[in-house]
Amino acid sequence: MYYTYVLHSEKDGKFYTGYAKNLKLRFEQHCKGQVESTKDRRPLKLIYYEACLSQEDATKREKYLKSYHGKMFIRKRLKSYLTG
């Protein structure tokens, strides 16, 4: 399994979308500052993830979630979380 995930930065309020084979390990790397793109945006919360059967599916889903329509999908899906 591969996972496409969305992190929320509590520092700047922005999202980070990525994919990983081992979601738990990857999230720990983000939290410890071992990922260049998020190390200055900590603390981070894992707010959404999807399981995919292949790496190809996960990368396609990541690309979609980074698009305008994908961002709108996440905002609708997590409306109650984002509005408190």
C-alpha positions in Angstrom: 0.0 0.0 0.0 1.0 3.6 -0.6 -0.6 6.6 1.1 -1.4 10.0 -0.2 -1.7 12.4 2.8 -2.3 16.0 3.7 -0.6 17.8 6.6 -1.7 21.1 8.2 0.9 23.5 9.5 -0.1 25.0 12.8 2.5 27.6 12.2 1.4 29.1 8.9 -2.0 27.5 8.5 -1.1 26.0 5.1 -1.4 22.5 3.8 1.3 20.1 2.5 0.4 17.1 0.3 2.6 14.2 -0.3 2.7 10.4 -0.6 4.6 7.6 1.1 4.8 3.9 1.4 5.2 4.0 5.2 2.9 6.8 6.4 3.8 6.5 10.1 7.5 6.8 9.4 7.0 9.7 6.9 4.9 11.6 9.4 7.6 11.1 12.1 10.2 12.5 9.6 8.0 15.6 9.0 7.5 16.1 12.8 11.3 15.8 13.5 12.2 18.3 10.8 13.9 15.8 8.6 11.9 16.8 5.5 13.3 20.0 3.9 9.9 21.3 2.6 8.2 21.2 6.0 10.9 21.6 8.6 10.3 25.3 9.0 6.5 24.8 9.1 6.2 22.7 12.2 4.2 21.8 14.2 2.2 19.7 11.7 -1.0 17.7 12.0 -1.9 14.8 9.8 -5.4 15.7 8.8 -6.2 13.4 5.9 -4.9 10.4 4.1 -6.0 7.8 1.5 -4.6 4.3 0.8 -3.7 3.4 -2.7 -2.8 0.0 -4.2 0.2 1.2 -6.2 2.8 4.0 -6.2 1.4 5.2 -9.6 -2.1 5.6 -8.1 -0.7 7.5 -5.1 1.3 9.9 -7.2 -1.7 10.6 -9.5 -3.9 11.2 -6.4 -1.2 13.5 -4.9 -1.1 15.5 -8.2 -4.9 15.8 -8.1 -5.0 16.9 -4.5 -2.4 19.6 -5.3 -4.6 21.0 -8.1 -7.3 23.6 -7.6 -10.1 21.1 -7.7 -8.2 18.8 -5.3 -7.7 21.6 -2.8 -11.5 22.3 -3.0 -12.2 18.6 -2.5 -10.0 18.6 0.7 -11.7 21.8 2.0 -15.2 20.4 1.5 -14.2 17.1 3.0 -12.7 18.7 6.1 -15.1 21.6 6.4 -16.0 20.9 10.0 -12.3 20.5 11.0 -11.3 23.7 9.3 -14.1 25.8 10.7 -13.7 24.5 14.3 
